[in-house]
Amino acid sequence: MSSQDIPEENLPAEQEHAHVAVSVADEENPFADPGLPPHEHRIQDIDERAAKRSERVVALLFTVSMLATVGFIVSYVTIPHDKSIFVFPIGHISALNFALGLTLGTALFCIGAGAVHWARTLMSDVEVADERHPIAASPEVRAKVHADFKQGAKESAIGRRGLIRTTMFGALALVPLSGVMLLRDLGPLPGTSLRHTLWAKGKLLVNMNTNQPLRPEDVAVGSLTFAKPEGLEETDEEFQNEIAKAALMIIRLQPDNIKDKRELQWSHEGIVAFSKICTHVGCPISLYEQQTHHVLCPCHQSTFDLSDGARVIFGPAGHALPQLRIGVNDEGYLQALGDFEEPVGPAFWERG
């Protein structure tokens, strides 16, 4: 059905505009403005039933967007982060990531598709030409803008199409909840967990390389050994988080070379245990100078004197390395006599 088949009085009213050429080509003006072509009415402009069908399509898209947003929230809350599924032809992927991507993509796509279908089928498609105007808007221009806005609002039929208006507002109101749900990953709050490690009274010092408990005779004078708490295995899910707080440096000094009184009291036969985590930004310390008893952080060159309470003698680190008090159990193995008395790592956590 075309507009030629409809009586003139049944066609929708249009704004007044020219469909004829605004100038004629001649020798002086070979590029004449041809004007706008005659406007062809769409089926939705002619048949209210077709307009209703388009309205229902737009409302359906907005409704699907709302359902997809609800699906996003449900997926985020219920699907375990470690669950995987097989999706052809991609293969095995995270079920949570797949569900979040599918639902959020659907929600956003349906809002966009609904808006485009609404504009192409129900809003006015009459081409309007307007002359260029100065940047500074005159009162007449401002009045025209307000009039055009009112006319556009009227032609969009948002006042008459209550179903579209309601479902659009619902879709736009729900889709931001997807971002709000992502805020859950900011928690839970750490509480006091950063102030404590796996070290406790009676925990054996286990060699990181051999995975065997250490005896005093295993640590030679001038040597550097790395240790972890008894029971912490690399296969544990929380291994990286725990070793980042509990990693130890074991160094054996001559007792006469230890300058700090508390360091000497917390040692065993010259064997001292300090945190391996630099107090600047948390890098692992691994460079040891045997003659000076200094350890160096490879990231920013913070240097600590292990013979003097591991105090900072150079670099940006804020305070000394925490020391772990150690002793020997009845079986002759080195053990911790408690946890660190101050938080390990950067000074931020000490004040957190």
ZAVOZA-659647 format. One record per atom (N, C-alpha, C, O): residue in one letter; x, y, z. Coordinates in steps of 0.1 Angstrom, whole numbers, plus 5000, padded with zeros to 4 digits. Layout:
<sites>
AXYZ;...
</sites>
This chain:
<sites>
M500949885000;M500050005000;M500950125000;M501850135008;S500650224992;S501350354991;S500450464994;S499250454995;S501050584995;S500350704998;S499350744987;S498350814989;Q499750694975;Q498850734963;Q497450664964;Q496550704958;D497450544972;D496150474973;D495250524984;D494150474986;I495750624992;I494950675003;I494450815000;I495150894995;P493150835003;P492650965001;P493451075009;P494051045019;E493551195003;E494351295009;E493951335023;E494851355031;E492651325026;E492251365039;E492651265050;E492651295062;N493051135046;N493451035055;N494951035058;N495350965067;L495651105050;L497151105053;L497451195065;L496751295067;P498451165072;P498851245084;P499351385080;P499851405069;A499051475088;A499451615086;A500951625087;A501551565095;E501551715078;E502951735078;E503351885080;E502451965078;Q504551905084;Q504952045085;Q505152095071;Q505352025061;E504952235070;E505052295057;E506552305053;E507352355061;H506952255042;H508252265037;H508252245022;H507352195016;A509352295016;A509352295001;A509852154996;A510852105001;H509152104985;H509651984979;H510152024965;H510551934957;V510152144961;V510552194948;V511952244949;V512452274959;A512552254937;A513952314937;A513952454941;A513052534937;V514852494949;V514952634954;V515752724945;V515752844947;S516352674935;S517052754925;S517152674912;S516952554911;V517352744901;V517452684887;V518852694882;V519452804883;A519352584877;A520752594871;A520852684859;A519952674850;D521852754859;D522152844847;D523652854845;D524452784853;E524052944837;E525552954834;E526253014847;E527352974849;E525553104854;E526153164866;E526153074878;E526953084887;N525152984878;N524952894890;N524652754885;N523552704885;P525752684881;P525552554875;P525252444885;P524752334881;F525452474898;F525152374908;F523852414916;F524052464928;A522752404910;A521552454917;A521052354927;A521352234927;D520452404937;D519852324948;D518652254943;D517652324939;P518652124942;P517452054936;P516252044946;P515252004942;G516452084958;G515352074968;G515151934973;G516051854971;L514151914980;L513851784986;L512851704978;L511951764972;P513051574977;P512151494969;P510751484976;P510651504988;P509751454969;P508351434975;P508451324986;P509051224985;H507751354997;H507851265009;H506851145006;H505751165002;E507451025009;E506650905008;E506250855022;E507150835030;H504950835024;H504550795037;H504850645039;H504750565030;R505150605051;R505350465055;R504050405058;R503050465060;I504050275058;I502850195061;I502350235075;I501150235078;Q503250265085;Q502850295098;Q502150435099;Q501350455108;D502550525089;D501850655089;D500450635084;D499550725087;I500150535076;I498850515069;I497950425077;I496750445078;D498550315082;D497750205089;D498050205104;D499150175107;E497050235112;E497250235126;E497550095131;E498250075142;R497049995125;R497349855129;R498849825127;R499449755135;A499449875116;A500849855114;A501649935125;A502649885130;A501150055128;A501850125139;A501750055152;A502750055160;K500649995155;K500549915167;K501449795167;K502049765178;R501649735156;R502549625155;R504049665158;R504749605165;S504349785152;S505749835155;S505849875169;S506949855175;E504749925175;E504849955189;E505049835198;E505849835207;R504449725194;R504649605202;R506049545200;R506649495210;V506549565188;V507949515186;V508949595195;V509849535201;V508749725195;V509649805203;V509449775218;V510449765225;A508249755222;A508049725236;A508649585239;A509149565250;L508549495230;L509149355232;L510649365234;L511249305243;L511249455226;L512749465227;L513149525240;L514049485247;F512349625245;F512649685258;F512449585269;F513149585279;T511349505268;T511049405278;T512149295278;T512549255289;V512649255267;V513749155266;V514949215273;V515749145280;S515249345271;S516349415277;S516249405293;S517149375300;M515049425298;M514749425312;M515049285317;M515749265328;L514549175310;L514749045314;L516249005314;L516748935322;A516949055303;A518349025303;A519149085314;A520049025319;T518749205318;T519449275330;T519149195342;T520049175350;V517949145344;V517649055356;V518448935355;V519048885365;G518648875343;G519448755341;G520948785344;G521548695350;F521448905341;F522748935344;F522948935360;F523948875364;I522048995367;I522148995381;I522048855387;I522848825396;V521148775382;V521048645388;V522248565385;V522748485393;S522848575373;S524048505369;S525148545378;S525948455382;Y525348675380;Y526448725389;Y526348665403;Y527448645409;V525148645408;V525048605422;V525148455423;V525648405433;T524648385413;T524448235415;T525448145408;T525748035413;I526148195398;I527048105391;I528448115397;I528948225399;P529048005401;P530348005407;P531448055397;P531348025385;H532448135402;H533348195394;H534348085388;H534948115377;D534447965394;D535347865388;D534647755380;D535247665376;K533347775377;K532647685368;K532947715353;K532947825349;S533147605346;S533347625331;S532347545323;S531847435328;I532147585311;I531147515302;I531847505289;I532747585285;F531247415280;F531747395267;F530847465257;F529647435257;V531347565250;V530547635240;V531147625226;V532247665224;F530447555217;F530947545204;F530847675196;F529747735197;P531747715188;P533047645186;P534247705194;P535347675191;I533847775205;I534947845213;I535647745221;I536947755222;G534947645227;G535547555236;G535147575250;G534047625253;H536047535260;H535747545274;H536047695278;H537147745277;I534947755284;I535147895289;I534447905302;I533747815306;S534748015309;S534048045322;S532548065320;S532148145312;A531847985328;A530347995327;A529848135331;A528948185326;L530548185342;L530148315347;L530348425336;L529548515334;N531548425330;N531848525320;N530948515308;N530548615303;F530648395304;F529748375293;F528348425296;F527748495287;A527848395307;A526548445311;A526448595312;A525548655308;L527448655319;L527448795320;L527548865307;L526848965304;G528448815298;G528548885285;G527348865277;G526948965270;L526748745277;L525548725269;L524348815274;L523648875266;T524148815287;T522948895292;T523149045291;T522249115287;L524349095294;L524549235293;L524549275279;L524049385276;G525149195270;G525149235255;G523649235250;G523349325242;T522849135254;T521449135250;T520749255255;T519949315248;A520949295268;A520249405274;A520549535266;A519649615263;L521849555264;L522249685256;L521749685242;L521349785237;F521949565235;F521449555221;F519949585220;F519549655211;C519149525229;C517749545228;C517349685230;C516349735224;I517949755239;I517649895241;I517949975228;I517150055223;G519149945222;G519550015210;G518649975198;G518150065191;A518349845197;A517449805186;A516049865187;A515449895177;G515549865199;G514249925202;G514150065198;G513150115192;A515250145202;A515250285199;A515350305184;A514650395179;V516150225177;V516250245162;V514950205155;V514450285146;H514250095159;H513050055153;H511950165156;H511050185147;W511950215168;W510950325171;W511150445162;W510150495157;A512450485160;A512650605152;A512350585138;A511850675131;R512650455132;R512450435118;R510950405114;R510650425103;T510150365124;T508850325120;T507750415126;T506650425120;L507950475137;L506950555144;L507150705145;L506250785145;M508450745146;M508750885147;M508650945133;M508750865123;S508551075132;S508351135119;S509651125111;S510751135116;D509551095098;D510651085089;D510651185078;D511351175068;V509951295081;V509951405071;V511251475071;V511751525082;E511851495059;E513151565058;E512851715059;E511951765053;V513551785068;V513451925070;V514751995067;V515751965073;A514752095058;A515852175055;A515852305063;A514852365064;D516952345068;D517052465076;D518352535072;D519352475070;E518252665071;E519352745067;E520352755078;E519952755090;R521652775074;R522652805084;R522352935092;R521853025086;H522752935104;H522453055112;H523653095120;H524553005122;P523753215125;P524953255133;P525053175146;P524053115150;I526253165151;I526453085163;I525653135175;I525053065182;A525653275176;A524853335187;A523353315183;A522953375173;A522653245191;A521253225188;A520453345192;A520553405202;S519553375182;S518653495184;S517453445192;S517153325192;P516653535197;P515353495204;P514453415195;P513753325199;E514453455182;E513653375172;E514153235171;E513253145170;V515453215170;V515953085169;V515652995181;V515252885180;R515853055193;R515552985206;R514052945206;R513752835210;A513253035202;A511753005201;A511552895191;A510752805194;K512252895180;K512052785170;K512552655176;K511952555173;V513652655183;V514152535189;V513152475199;V512952355198;H512652555207;H511552505216;H510352455209;H509852345212;A510052525198;A508852475190;A509252345183;A508352255183;D510452335178;D510852205171;D510852095181;D510551975178;F511352125194;F511452015204;F510051965207;F509751845208;K509152065209;K507752025212;K507151945200;K506451845202;Q507451985188;Q506951915176;Q507551775176;Q506851685173;G508851765178;G509451635178;G508851545189;G508651425186;A508651595201;A508051515211;A506651465207;A506251355210;K505951555200;K504651525196;K504651415185;K503851315185;E505551435176;E505651335165;E506251205169;E505951095163;S507051195180;S507551075185;S506450985191;S506650865193;A505351045194;A504250975199;A504450915213;A503850825217;I505450975220;I505750915233;I504650945243;I504450865253;G503851045240;G502751075249;G501550975247;G500850935256;R501450935234;R500350845230;R500750695232;R499850615235;R501950665229;R502450525230;R502850495244;R504050485247;G501950475252;G502250445266;G502950315269;G503850315278;L502750215260;L503450095262;L504950105259;L505750055267;I505250185248;I506650205245;I507350285257;I508450255261;R506650395261;R507150485271;R507450405284;R508550425290;T506550325288;T506750245301;T507850145300;T508750135309;T507850065289;T508949965288;T510350025285;T511349975290;M510350145278;M511650205276;M512250255290;M513450235293;F511350325297;F511850375310;F512250255319;F513250265327;G511550145318;G511950025326;G513249965322;G514049935331;A513549965309;A514749905304;A515950005308;A516949955313;L515750135306;L516850225310;L517050235325;L518150265329;A516050205333;A516150205347;A516850085352;A517650095362;L516649975346;L517249845351;L518649825346;L519449765354;V519049865334;V520349825329;V521449885337;V522549815338;P521350005344;P522550045352;P522749955364;P523849955370;L521749865368;L521949775379;L523049675376;L523749625385;S523349655363;S524449565360;S525749615365;S526549545371;G525949745363;G527249805369;G527249815384;G528349795390;V526049835390;V526049835405;V526349705410;V527049695421;M525949595404;M526249455409;M527749435409;M528249365417;L528449495399;L529949475398;L530649525410;L531849485413;L530049625417;L530649675429;L530849575440;L531649595449;R530149465439;R530349355449;R531749305450;R532249255460;D532449315438;D533849265438;D534849355445;D535949315447;L534349475450;L535249555458;L535349505472;L536249545480;G534449415476;G534449355490;G534849215489;G535149165479;P534849145500;P534549195513;P535749275519;P536849265514;L535449365529;L536549445535;L537549355541;L537149245547;P538849385541;P539849295546;P539849285561;P540449195567;G539249385568;G539249375583;G540649385588;G541449475584;T540949295597;T542349285603;T543149175597;T544249145602;S542749115585;S543449005580;S544849035575;S545748955575;L545049165571;L546349205566;L547349215578;L548549225575;R546849225590;R547749235601;R548249095606;R549149095615;H547748995601;H548148855605;H548648765594;H548148785582;T549448675597;T549948575587;T549748435593;T549148425603;L550148335585;L549948195590;L550948155601;L550848055607;W551948245604;W552848215614;W552148215628;W551348305631;A552448115636;A551948105649;A552848025658;A553747955652;K552648025670;K553547955679;K553547805676;K552447745676;G554747745674;G554847605671;G554947575656;G555247455653;K554647665647;K554747645633;K556247625629;K557047705632;L556547515622;L557847485617;L558247575606;L557447605598;L559547605605;L560047675594;L560447575583;L561347495585;V559847585571;V559947485560;V560747545549;V560447655544;N561847485545;N562647535534;N561847535521;N561147445517;M561847655514;M561047675502;M561547585491;M560747545482;N562847555490;N563347475479;N563147325482;N562747255472;T563447275494;T563347135496;T562047085502;T561746975502;N561247185507;N559947155513;N560147075525;N559246995529;Q561347085532;Q561547005544;Q561747105556;Q562247215554;P561347065568;P561647145580;P563147175582;P563947095579;L563447295587;L564747335589;L565247305603;L564547325613;R566547255604;R567247245616;R568247355617;R568747405607;P568747395629;P569747495630;P571047455622;P571647545616;E571447335621;E572647295614;E572447305599;E573447295592;D571147315594;D570947335580;D571247475575;D571447495563;V571447565584;V571647705581;V573147745584;V573447755596;A573947765574;A575347795576;A575547945578;A574648025574;V576647975585;V576848115588;V577148195574;V577848145566;G576448305572;G576548385560;G575648335549;G575648395538;S574848235551;S573948185541;S572548255542;S572248305552;L571848245531;L570448305530;L569548195525;L569748135515;T568548165534;T567548065531;T566148125531;T565848205540;F565348075522;F563948125522;F563048015528;F563147895525;A562048055536;A561247965543;A559748005542;A559448115540;K558947905545;K557447925545;K556947855557;K557647765563;P555647875561;P555047815573;P554747665570;P554447625559;E554847585580;E554447445579;E552947435575;E552147505580;G552747345565;G551347325561;G550847405549;G549847375543;L551647505545;L551347585533;L551947515521;L553147505519;E551047475511;E551547405499;E551247485487;E550247565487;E552047475477;E551847555465;E550547515457;E550047595449;T549947405460;T548747355454;T547547425461;T546347405456;D547747485472;D546647545479;D546047665472;D546847735465;E544747685472;E544047785465;E544547925469;E544748015461;E544847945482;E545248075488;E546748085489;E547248165497;F547447995482;F548947995484;F549548135482;F550348185490;Q549248195470;Q549848325467;Q549548435477;Q550348505480;N548248435481;N547848535491;N548648515504;N549048615510;E548748395508;E549348365521;E550948385521;E551448435530;I551548335510;I552948345510;I553448495508;I554548525512;A552548575502;A552848715501;A552948785514;A553548895515;K552448725525;K552548785538;K553548705547;K554148755556;A553648575544;A554348485553;A555848445549;A556548385556;A556248485537;A557548455532;A558648505541;A558648615545;L559648415544;L560748445553;L562048445547;L562348365538;M562948525552;M564448515549;M565048465562;M564948515573;I565848355561;I566548295572;I568048325570;I568648275560;I568648395579;I570148425578;I570848395591;I570248415602;R571948335590;R572748305602;R573948395603;R574748405594;L573948475614;L575048565617;L575848515629;L575348435637;Q577048565630;Q577748545643;Q577048625653;Q576748745651;P576648565665;P575948645675;P576648775679;P575948875682;D577948775678;D578648905682;D578449015672;D578649135674;N578048975659;N577749075649;N576349135649;N576149235642;I575549085658;I574149135659;I574149255668;I574449245680;K573849375663;K573849495670;K572549525678;K572649585689;D571449485673;D570149515679;D569849415690;D569949295688;K569549465702;K569349375713;K568049285711;K568149165714;R566949345706;R565749255704;R566049155693;R565549045694;E566749195683;E567049095672;E567748975678;E567548865674;L568749005687;L569548895693;L568648805701;L568748685701;Q567748865709;Q566848795718;Q565848705710;Q565448595714;W565448755698;W564448675690;W565148575680;W564448505673;S566448565681;S567148475672;S567448345679;S567148335691;H568048255672;H568448125678;H569848095673;H570048065661;E570848105682;E572248075679;E572648165667;E573448115658;G572248285666;G572648375655;G571748355642;G571848435633;I570748265643;I569848255631;I568748345633;I567948345643;V568548435624;V567448535625;V566448515613;V566848475602;A565248555615;A564148535605;A563448675603;A562848725612;F563548725591;F562948845588;F561948825576;F562048735568;S560948915575;S560048905564;S560748935551;S561649015550;K560348855541;K560948875527;K560348985519;K560849025509;I559249045525;I558449145517;I558949285520;I558949325532;C559349355510;C559949485512;C558849585517;C557649565514;T559149675526;T558249765532;T557949885524;T557349985528;H558449885511;H558150005502;H556849975494;H555850035497;V556949885485;V555749845477;V555449695477;V554649645469;G556149625485;G555849475487;G556549385477;G556149275476;C557649425471;C558449335463;C559149235472;C559549265483;P559449115466;P560249015474;P561749045473;P562249075463;I562349045485;I563749075486;I564548945484;I564248845490;S565648955476;S566348835473;S567848855472;S568548755470;L568348975473;L569749005471;L570449025485;L570049115493;Y571448945488;Y572148945501;Y573548965500;Y574248905492;E574149065507;E575549095508;E576149035520;E575849075531;Q576848925519;Q577348845530;Q578248925539;Q578148915552;Q579149005534;Q580149075542;Q579549185550;Q579949215561;T578549265544;T577949375551;T576649335558;T576149425566;H576149215556;H574849175562;H573649265557;H572749275564;H573849315545;H572749395539;H571949315529;H572449225522;V570649345529;V569749285518;V569249395510;V568949505515;L569049375497;L568649475488;L567449435480;L567349325475;C566449525480;C565249495472;C565549535457;C566049635454;P565249435448;P565649465434;P564749565427;P565049605416;C563549595433;C562649685426;C563049835427;C563149895416;H563349885439;H563650025440;H564950045449;H565150155454;Q565649935451;Q566949945458;Q566949985472;Q567850035478;S565849955479;S565749975493;S566749875500;S566749765496;T567549925509;T568549845515;T568349835530;T568049935537;F568449715536;F568249685550;F569449625556;F570049535550;D569749665569;D570849605576;D570349495585;D569749525595;L570549365582;L570049255589;L570849235603;L570449165611;S571949305604;S572649295617;S572149405627;S572649405639;D571249485623;D570849595631;D569349615630;D568749725627;G568649505633;G567149505633;G566549525619;G565349565619;A567249505608;A566749515595;A566249655592;A565349675585;R566949755598;R566549895596;R566949935582;R567849885576;V566250045577;V566450095564;V567750185564;V567850275572;I568650155555;I569850235554;I569950305541;I570750395539;F569050275531;F569050335518;F567750305511;F567150195513;G567250405503;G566050375495;G564750425501;G564750485512;P563650405494;P562350465497;P561550385507;P560550435511;A562050275512;A561250195522;A561050275534;A561850355539;G559850255540;G559450345551;G559850295565;G559950375574;H560050165567;H560450115580;H561149985579;H561149925568;A561649935590;A562449815590;A561649695586;A560349695587;L562249585582;L561549455579;L561149395593;L561849395602;P559849345593;P559449275605;P560249155608;P560649075599;Q560549125621;Q561249005625;Q560348905631;Q559448945638;L560548775628;L559848675634;L560648605645;L561748565643;R560048595657;R560748535668;R560748385666;R559748325664;I561948325667;I562048175664;I562748105676;I563448175684;G562647975676;G563347895686;G563447755680;G563247735668;V563647655689;V563847515684;V562847425693;V562747445705;N562147335686;N561247245694;N562047125699;N563247115698;D561247035705;D561846925712;D562546825702;D563446755706;E562146835689;E562746745679;E563946815672;E564546755663;G564246935676;G565447005671;G565147075658;G566147125651;Y563947105655;Y563547185643;Y563247325647;Y562747355658;L563647415638;L563347555640;L561847585639;L561147525630;Q561347655648;Q559847685648;Q559647835652;Q560447905658;A558447885648;A558048015651;A557548015666;A556947925670;L557748135673;L557248145686;L556048245687;L555748295697;G555548265675;G554348355674;G554248415660;G555048375651;D553448515658;D553348585645;D554148705646;D554648745656;F554248775634;F554948905634;F554248995643;F552948995644;E554949085650;E554249175659;E553749305651;E553049385657;E554149325639;E553649435631;E553349375617;E553949275613;P552449445610;P552049395596;P553249395587;P554149485588;V553349305578;V554449295568;V554049385556;V552949425554;G555049405548;G554849485536;G554849635538;G555449685547;P554249705528;P554349845528;P553749915540;P552949855547;A554250035543;A553850105555;A552350135555;A551750155566;F551750135544;F550250175543;F549450075552;F548550125559;W549749945551;W548949855559;W549249865574;W548349835582;E550349925578;E550649945592;E549650045598;E549350055610;R549250135589;R548350245593;R546850215589;R546050295592;G546650105583;G545350075578;G544450005588;G543349975586;
</sites>
